[in-house]
Every structure is written in structure tokens, then in C-alpha cells.
Amino acid sequence: MKIAQVLLVAAVLAVTASSADAQIGISAGVNFASVNATVDGADVSTDGRTGFNGGVFVGKGSLIGFMGGLYYSQKGFSVSGENVNLDYLEVPLMFRVKFLMLRGYAGPNLAFELSCKGDPILNGASLSCDETESFDFGWKIGVGGTILLFNLDVAYIWGTTDIWKDPEGSVKNQVIQVNLGLGM
């Protein structure tokens, strides 16, 4: 089911990119990832993970339009010296507003888990990578600019779904992204 969903989104992006006023390109950058974690109602202190993100994007429309993409994205956190590395295939689907060289965008961010490494203990609750959710829904909001063919973007993604199947707690992704891109 997950592969079919990704292929459907890729087909929509390809059709969008085929129109005359579409911009397509590549983008890569750094993720400053963390989580909002609670167990039995108590906040859990965690450290973030700095990781890579990169992929392809497509934009359509002049003043108001659409922006989407397909990205590999490293997220995760550490707690009590245990690193948790979560890697995702992300599909952001956003509305975009452009003014001169600047743009703002917002919309849903669909993330499909590719891998998980690490088995943390949060306030006495032991979590296993075997118990992670394969899909993470979130929202992405960002700003960027374009000079010639080069793009610079800064975005924030906040996950709205728990990434661990644990009825006693909640662990949700939070990511700040800084990307450089090349578009046509």
C-alpha cells in the first residue's frame, strides 16, 4: 500500500511538472530534527539529531500556485545517550505564494518511514524500532527566495501523529530544514 501511495503522488508531481509554467529542480540541505515526547503525561527531555535531506521539487503557478516534492529526510533524537535514527521518504504538498524573488508556502507533509535504528527508554518506558508507525503526517510551513536558478529555503515541519505505537506516551517529530536548490 505504501509504494502505491508514493507512486500516485509521483505521478501527480510529474503531470504538474509537464505544464509550461512549472519549475522543477533539485534541493538538498540539513535537518535539525527533534521530538516532542511525553510519557504518562510528563515531558521527556531529548536531544536533537542533525541530518541530511535531499530530493526533487516541482512548483506551478506564478503569484499563487502549488509546490510539491519527493525527498529523503533524516530525522531522530537521542535520550540518555541512546541515538534514535529515523529516515523517511517525504512528500510535501503545499500552496505557494510568490512575490518577486520571495515565496512563502504551507501544506501537509506526508512521511513514509524507510528505517529506524535505536531502542530508547523514555521515563522508564522501553520503545523498540519494531513498534514505530510507518506513516507520519505533519504540516510544513516555510519561506524562500530565488536568485537566477538558485533557491534558498527555510521550513518548519511539525508532526501531528505519534511515531511510536505506545498508548502510555506520545512522540512526535519536529524539524527545521535549511535547503539550497537548483531549479529550472
C-alpha positions in Angstrom: 0.0 0.0 0.0 2.8 2.4 0.9 4.5 2.0 -2.5 1.2 2.6 -4.4 0.7 5.9 -2.4 4.2 7.1 -3.3 3.8 6.2 -7.0 0.4 8.0 -7.1 2.0 11.2 -5.6 5.0 10.9 -8.0 2.6 10.7 -11.0 0.7 13.8 -9.8 4.0 15.7 -9.5 5.1 14.5 -13.0 1.8 15.7 -14.5 2.2 19.1 -12.7 5.8 19.4 -13.9 4.8 18.8 -17.6 3.0 22.2 -17.9 4.7 25.2 -19.4 4.8 27.4 -16.3 6.2 24.7 -14.0 9.5 25.0 -12.2 11.4 21.7 -11.5 14.6 21.2 -9.7 16.7 19.5 -7.1 17.2 20.6 -3.5 19.4 19.4 -0.6 20.2 20.6 2.9 20.3 20.0 6.6 17.6 18.9 9.0 17.7 20.0 12.7 15.3 17.3 14.0 13.9 16.7 17.4 10.8 15.2 19.0 8.1 16.4 21.4 7.9 13.4 23.8 5.7 12.7 26.8 5.2 9.5 28.9 2.4 9.2 31.4 1.7 13.0 30.9 5.3 14.0 31.8 7.5 15.7 29.3 10.7 13.8 28.4 13.9 15.7 27.7 15.6 14.7 24.5 18.4 16.0 22.3 18.0 16.5 18.5 19.6 14.9 15.5 21.3 16.8 12.7 20.7 15.0 9.4 20.5 15.4 5.7 17.5 15.9 3.4 17.5 16.0 -0.4 15.3 15.3 -3.4 13.4 16.8 -6.3 10.7 19.5 -6.3 8.1 21.0 -8.6 6.3 24.3 -8.5 3.4 25.5 -10.6 1.8 28.9 -10.9 3.0 32.5 -10.9 1.7 34.6 -7.9 -0.3 31.8 -6.3 0.5 28.2 -7.0 1.4 24.7 -5.9 4.7 23.3 -4.7 5.5 19.7 -4.0 8.4 17.3 -3.9 9.9 13.9 -3.1 12.7 13.9 -0.5 14.8 11.6 1.5 14.9 13.0 5.1 16.9 12.0 8.2 15.2 12.7 11.5 15.6 11.4 15.0 16.7 12.2 18.5 18.8 11.0 21.4 17.8 10.3 25.0 20.1 9.2 27.9 22.9 8.6 25.4 20.8 6.4 23.1 20.6 7.7 19.5 17.4 7.1 17.5 17.8 7.5 13.8 14.6 7.7 11.7 14.8 8.0 7.9 11.8 8.9 5.8 10.6 9.4 2.2 8.8 12.7 2.4 6.1 14.1 0.1 5.3 17.8 0.9 2.1 19.1 -0.9 1.9 22.8 -0.4 0.2 26.0 -1.5 2.7 28.7 -2.5 2.6 32.5 -2.8 5.3 34.3 -4.7 6.2 37.9 -4.7 9.2 39.0 -6.8 12.1 36.7 -5.8 10.4 35.6 -2.5 7.9 32.9 -1.7 6.0 31.5 1.3 4.4 28.1 1.4 2.4 25.8 3.7 0.6 22.5 3.5 0.6 18.9 4.5 3.8 16.8 4.7 3.5 13.1 4.2 6.4 11.0 5.5 6.8 7.2 4.9 9.4 5.6 7.2 12.3 3.9 5.5 14.3 2.9 8.5 14.6 3.1 12.3 17.7 2.4 14.4 17.8 2.6 18.2 15.7 1.4 21.1 15.3 4.3 23.6 14.0 4.3 27.1 11.7 7.3 27.8 11.0 7.8 31.5 11.2 4.1 32.2 9.1 3.1 29.1 11.2 1.0 26.7 10.5 1.6 23.0 11.5 -0.5 20.1 12.0 0.3 16.4 9.7 -2.7 15.7 6.9 -0.5 17.2 7.2 2.6 15.1 4.5 3.9 12.8 5.3 3.5 9.1 3.5 6.8 8.2 3.9 10.2 9.8 1.5 13.0 8.9 2.6 16.6 9.6 2.4 20.2 8.4 5.2 22.2 6.7 5.5 25.9 6.5 8.4 27.8 5.0 9.8 30.8 3.2 12.4 31.0 0.5 13.9 33.0 -2.3 15.3 32.6 -5.8 18.2 34.3 -7.4 18.7 33.2 -11.0 18.3 29.4 -10.8 19.4 29.1 -7.2 16.9 28.6 -4.3 17.3 29.0 -0.6 14.5 27.8 1.7 13.9 27.6 5.5 11.0 25.5 6.7 9.5 24.0 9.8 7.7 20.6 9.9 5.7 19.6 12.9 4.4 16.0 13.1 0.8 15.6 14.2 0.8 11.8 14.6 2.6 9.7 17.1 5.6 7.9 15.6 5.6 5.2 18.2 2.7 2.8 18.9 2.7 3.4 22.7 -0.6 4.1 24.5 1.2 5.5 27.5 3.1 8.2 25.7 3.5 10.4 22.7 6.5 11.0 20.4 6.0 13.5 17.5 8.6 14.7 15.0 9.7 18.4 14.8 12.1 19.5 12.1 13.7 22.8 11.0 15.1 22.4 7.4 17.5 24.7 5.6 17.9 23.8 1.9 19.7 25.0 -1.2 18.3 24.2 -4.6 18.8 24.5 -8.3 15.6 24.9 -10.3 14.6 25.5 -13.9 
